[in-house]
């Protein structure tokens, strides 16, 4: 079996799988219903769809705010009450399309509505029960790369909201009829971004437990799930430092259910992007007040708006402070004041840049790009392929049962022949019965041969797909492991491993860090040199032995490819 290395080869293997498996299942009465189960997964169509990241979390945790910051446009409705009531898709679009949103009704029809009408779809609005999903459009760079999906909050006071989230992320069978009505292709998440509070609660573990087994790849891999901790701005004097510490503890508490837990603030990112320069300049001035005045200013939002006489000497007057507090959320104001004072910023632009960096939005985009989008095709391929394992397993089990039944029938026919041979009866009657037994045995033998052949073919197709799945899933798990390793590993070695694992491209020459026109001999020599190098490091018990062993396995498979090309 030759393993696929490039995304194109892997896609072709999956296309063959998606075509061949339903054909095989449909060819036997016992497995024919399973063919439909595989076909309605729309594997080929999903594979061709845009990469999709679903944002999941408990209500009022700031999912929509973070989503707006991530995509760079205020489209997701936000508020202090429960707002997101439907599955909301955010897709790339241009022109007049961006001025409206598309309603996909539960009856399978759809129409466009002006953005100003969105209030009818918030909370328990009258239109919600009739709606399957909403589509919003924006011409932002992020949406060029991936779709985003905002889901209703879990632990919702409205059971229908949580049910919609479960149906979307878990691919709940109860949602299947509605999904098949329209736009079923590509309607599931390829990766999940969990949004959490700064304190991990039992309900957070419950939420991840509810989704974890279904939204991650099979087995132990966690590479397509990520957690963002929001609303950490009020954690004290060093809020960001405290947030990183809490993220580390939450990652331990969540017991490996996500690849990474990181602090983000959609609120601060949006403020940094949208507040005018004057606001940042005023905050820099306020940060330069006396220690006592600064302590009073940052005590609370009410103190911040106190009359000028309350303070000794504050450079921004009460009217301006009130106006400022109406434009900016208090958690951002207080954090920005502390940052400006700690770093002694001289300009508002310096403060704005610092707040943008502290928001973590660029880091989140970078992590998504490195962990998800750089491997988007492979993650998507593995996601859709994983959904076909169960029908294949059930089909193989049914065929094994059918094979056993046919073998029992053969034993029975042989027993019948022996009974007929020893029975005292009219010879003409014996001849008729023996002829019937012989014909029946021939039919059973033919059926048995067909079942054995069918089971073998299905097993071969499934095994080839699984071998490729496991190899590429291993690549992504090892990329994740490399990202988490301490800086003790030589950066050159880390880079060579990342190339081999396909982080910078899946073509064989790219994996080997060679130019595209490198000869077969040069590729063989490079693969053999790396294999020899890493075999020494893959000794059991050695540091990172599993990482180097996987690299050696991939290089050995690569050399098999080169060997087949030279023949």
N, C-alpha and C positions, 0 to 999 in steps of 0.2 A: 504494500500500500504506500503510495507516494503522497506525502502531506502537502497541503497548500501552504504557501508562505505569503503571497501577495493578496491584497484585498480582492483583486479581480478574480484570482483563482478560487478564493474562498467563496465569493459570490456565485461563481459558476457551479461549484460543488453544491451549494445550497439550492440553486435553481434546479439542478438535477434531482436533488433530494425531494424538493417540493413537487416536482412532476412525477417522479418515479414511485414514491411511497403511496400516494392515492391510487395509482394504477395497480400496484401490487395488492393493496388492501381490498380493492374493489373486485379482484379476481376470485375471491372465495366468499361463499355466503356467510360464513361465520365472522368475517372481518369487514365485509362490505360497508356496514354502517359507520365504521371508523374512518373510511375514506373521506366522508363528508366532514368529520371532525377536523381532519388535517386541511382539507380544502378551504374551510371557512376561517382558518387562521390567516388566510391571505398572505402567505409567507413571502412570495415574490413581490407583491405590491408593497408590503410593509418594508421590505428590504430597500426598495427604491424611494421610500418616503424620507422626508427631512428628519434629522435627529431631534428628539423631543425630550425635554427635561420637565418633569412634573414637580411642582412645589407643594409640599405636604406639611401640615402642622396643625396644632390645636388652634382653636379660634382665638382671635385677638393676640396672636403672637407676633404679628407684623409680616405675614407672608406677602400680602399685596404690596406693602411699602417696599420690601426688599425686591420683589419682582419688578416694580417700576424702576428702581435704581439700576437693576441688572440690565434691563433692556434699554434704559435711557429715554423713557417716555412715560408720562403719567396717564396710563390707560386703565390699570387695574383699580377699581373703586376701593377707597380706604375710608376708615372711620373708627370711632370708639366702639360702636356696636358691631354685631355680626353682619358683615356685608356680603362676602362671596357666598352665593347661594347655588350657583350652577358651576359646571365645569367650563372654565373660561380659557380659550386658546388665544395665544398671541403669536401672530405669524407676520412674515415680511410682506409688505404691500406698499404701493405708491399712489400718489395723487388722491383723487376723490374717494378711493377705497378707505383711506385712513380717517375720513370724516364720519364714518358710519360703523356700526357693528352688525354682524350677521347672526341672526337667530335661527338655529336649527331646532324646529319644533319636534315634539315627541311623535307626531304623526308622519314624520319623514319629509315634510316640506320645509322650506326656509325662505326668509326674506331679510332685507336690510332695514336697519333702524338708525335714526340720527343719534350721535353720541349723547346728546342731552336727555334722551329717553331712558338712560340706563337705570335710573332710580326705580323703575317699575320691576327690575329684576334683582333688587337687593333684598336681603333678609327674607321675609316670608311674603314678598310681593306677589300680586295676583297672577303674574305671568310665569312664575317660577315652575309651578307644577306642570305646565304645558310645554316646558322647554327641556330639550336634551342637552344642548351646549350652546355657548356663544363664541363667536370668532371676532377678534379685534386685530387691526392691522397697523403697522408702523414701519417706516423706512429707516430702521436703525441697524447699525453694524452687527449687533449681537443677533438680531433676528435673521440676518443674512445666513448665519451659521446654524441656528437651531430654533425650533419652536419652544415656547414656554407655555406651561399650563398651570393656571391657578385653580386650586381645588378648594371646596368648602372645608371649613375647619372641623377637625375631629373633636370629640367631646362636645359636640354642638348641642345646643338646646333644641335644635330642630332635627329630628331623627332623619328626615329626608336628606338633609345636607350631608351628614356623615355617610349615609347610604350611597350617595352619589360618588363620594370620594372612594369608598371601598370598591364600588363597581368599576370605576375608572382604573385605579391602580392595580386592583387584584384581578381584573378581567373576570368579574363575577358573572356566572352563567345567567343570573337573573337579568343582567343588563344586555345580554347577547342580542335579543330580538331588536331592541332599540338601536344597538350599534350597527346591526346589519342593514337597518333601514337606509341610512346614508352615511357616507364618510367612515365606514368601519376601517378601511385601509389606513394604516398608520395611526390608529386611534389610541395607542397605548404608549406608556412611557418607556424610553430607552434608558433613562437614568432618573433618579429621584433625589431631590434636594429637600431634606427634612429641615424645618425651621423650629428651633427650640427656645425656651426661656433660659436665663442664665443659671437656673438651678434645675438639675435633672430630677424629675419627679417619677413616681411609680407610673403615673399616667403616660409619661414619655416612653418609658420602657414598654408599657402596654401597646402604645401606638406603633413603635418599631417592631414589636413582636407580631402585631397584626399584619403589618405590611412586609416585614423583612424577608420571609421565606419566598414571597412571590415577586418582590421587586428586585431582588438580587439574582445573580446567576446561580445555577445549581451548585451545590457543594458549599465550600467555605469562602468562596470569592466574594468580596464586598466592594469591588472596584467601581460599580455603577451606582453607589449610594454615598451621599455626602450630607453632613449636618452643619447648619449655620446657626450660631447662637445670637439672637437679637436682643434688643432692649437692655444692653449691659451698661448704658451711659450713666446710670445712677449707682454704680457699684462703689463709689467713694472717690477719694482724692486721685488715686491712680487707677481709674476705671478700666483703662485698656489693659494694664498689667494684670489686674484682678480678673479680667475677662479671659485672658490667655490661660491663667491658672485654672479657672473654672472649666474651660474647654478641655484641658488635660484631664481633670477629674471626671468630667462627664464622659469623655471617651472611655475611661476605665469602667465607669458605672454602666455604660451601655453595652459592655461585654462584646466588643468587636462587631457590633451590628452595622456600623458605618465605616467607610474608609478613612474619614477625617472629620474632626469637629473643629470649627474655626469661628472666631468672633466676627460678626459683620454688623453693620448698622445702615440699613436702607435709609433711615431717617436722616443720618448725617450725610450720607452720600447725596441724597436729594437736595439737602440744604446747601452743600458745597457747590452743587451744579446750578442752583437756581437763585440763591440770594444775591442781591446786588453788592457791588464792591463796598458801598458806603457802610453796610451792616458790619462787614468784617473789620473795616477801619475803626468803627466805633467800639467794637469789642476789644481791639488792640489797645485803644485809649483807656478803656475801663479797667483793663488788666494792669495798668500802671499806677493805680490808686494806692493809697496807704494800706498797710496790712489789715487794719481794723475795718476800714471802708470795704476792702475786698472781701473780707470775711462776711460782712453784712450783706453785700451785694449778692454773694453766692449762697446765702442761707436758704432763700426760697424765692419763687417767682414774685410773691407779694412784696418781700423786702426789696427786690430788684426795682420795683416800680414805686418805691417810697419817695416822698417829696425830697427835694435837694437839701432841706434843712436837717434831714435825718443823718446826713453824712458830713464829714469834715470838708472834703474837697474832691468832688467827683467831676471829671471833665465832660461827661455827657449828661445833659439836663434831663429832668424827669419826663418831660414831653417826648424827647427823643428816645428815652429808655422804654417808655410805654409803647411807642410806635415800633420799636425794635422787637419787643416781646410779642407784639401782635403778628409779626412777620415770621418769627422763628420760635420753634418749640423750646420750652424751658430746658429739657435735658441737653439739647444741643448748645444752648446759650451757656449753661453752667460749665459743660465740658470744654467748650471753646475758650471761655475765660481762664479756666485752669491751665489749658494748653498754652495760651498766649503768655500767661505769667510765668509758667515753668520754663518756656523756651526763650522768653524775652524777645518776642517777635517785634520787629520794627514796622512792618506793613501788614495791611489786611490781606494782601495776596499770599504772604507767607503763612498766615493763619489759615486761610481757605485751603491752601495746598495740604497743610498738616491735617486738617479735618477730613479732607478727601482721603488721604492715605490711611488715617486712623479708622475710617469707615470700613476698610477691608474689602471694598467693592472691586478694586483692581485685582487684589489677591484672589478673590472668589472667581473672577473671570479667568484669571491665569490658571487656577486649579482646574476649572471646568475645561479650559482649552487643553491642558496637559493630560488630565486624567480621562476626559471624555472625548473632546472633539478631535484630538490628534488620532484617536483610535475609533472614531465614531462609526465607521463602516463595520469594523470588527465587533464592536459592542452591539450594534444594531443586529448584525448577522447572528451573533450568539444568542441575543434576546429572542429573536423569532424562531431560531432553531430549537431552543430549549422548550418552547411551547409544544413541539411535536413529539417530545420524548414519551409522554403518557400514551397517546394513541398507538405509537409503535410498540411500546411495552405490552399494552393490552392485546394488540394484534398478535404479537409473538406468543403470548401466553395462550391465546385461543387456538393458534395453530399447533402448539405443542399438545394441547388437549385433543384436538382433532386427530393429530398423528397417533397419539396413544389409543384413541377410540378405534382408529382403522387397524392398528396392530392387534387389538383385542378381537376385532371382527375377523381378521385373518386367522388368528388362533382358533376361533369358533368354527370357521369354515374347514380347517384341517381336522378338527374334532369331528365335525359332521361327516367328512369323508371316511374317517376311520370307523365311525358307527355304521355307515352304509356298507362298507366293505365286509363287516362281520355280521351284519343283520341277515336274518333268514327272510327272504322276500322274493317276489316275482322278479325275474331278471329284467324284464322290460320296465317295470316300475323303478328298479334300482338304477337303470340307465338314465331314465328321465330325471330322477332326483340328483344323480351325480352330475349330469349335464348342467342342471340349475346351479348346483354348488360351484362348479367350475366357472360358470359365467359370472356368478356373484363374486367369487374370489378375484377374478380378473378385474372386475369393476372396482373392488376394494383396493387391489394392488395399484391400479391406475390412479385412484384417488389419493392413496397414500404417497405415491411417487410425486404427484402434483403438490401435495401439502408439504412434503419434505423439500421439494425444489423451491416452493414459494417461501417457506420459512428461511431457507438458506439465502435466497435473494434479498428478502427483507432484512435479514440479519446483516448481510454484507453492506447494504446501503446505510443501515443504521450505524454499524460499526465504523464505517468510513467517515460518516458525519461526526460521530462521537469522538473519534481519534483527532480529527481536525479541531473540533470544538475544544477538547481538553488541551491541545497544544497551544491554541491561541488564547484560551482562557488562562493558561499558565503564563504566557507572555505578559498578559495584562496584570496578573497577580504579582509577577516579579517586578514589573515596572513600578507598581505600587510599593512593593517592598524596598526597592531602590530609593524611592522618594522618602521613605520613612527611616532609612539608615542614617546613623550619625555621620558627621562629616569626616570620621576617621578613614573612610575608604578614599583611596586616591581618586581624584576627579577624572583623571584620564581613564582609569578602569571603569568608573561609573558611566562615563560617556560611551565607552566601547560596548558595555552591556546594554545600555539604553538603545544604541543603534541596532544591536543584534536582536533585541526584543521587539523592534519595529516602531519605537516611539517617534522616530523621525521619518518614517516611511517603511512600507512593507516589501518593496522590491528587494531582491536578493543582493544586488550590488550595494544598495543603501544600508542594508543590515550589516554588510561586511565593511562598510566605510570605504567603498571603492567607487571610481567613476563609472558612469553608465556604460562606457565602451570598454570596460575592463574585459580581458580575454577569459575564456573558461579556465585556462591554466592558472591565471592570476587569482581567480576566485577560489579555485581548489587550494592553492597554496595559502591564501589568507585564512580560509576555513580550517585547514589542517593546523596552521600555526596557532590559531586561537583555541582550537580543540586541545592541542598539546598543553598550552598554557593553563587552561581552566581545568583540565583533568587533574593536574597536580593540586589544585585548590578545592576539588570536590570530594576530598577524603572525608569519610564519615566522622562527624564530631568537629570538623574544622569550622572556623567562623564563616558564615554565609554558605555552607556546603550545599544546601538545597538550591540556592540561587545559581551557583556554578554548575551543579548537576543538571539543572534545567537548561542552562546555556549549552552544556555538552550534548544533551539530547537533541537540541535544535540544530546544532552544528552537524551532528551525525546524520540527521534527516536531510540536512542541506547537502551533505556530501553524497547521499543516495541520489538526490536530484541530479547533481552534477555527473554522477556515474551513469545515470540513464541517458543523459544528454550526449555523453561521449561514445555511446554504443551505436 
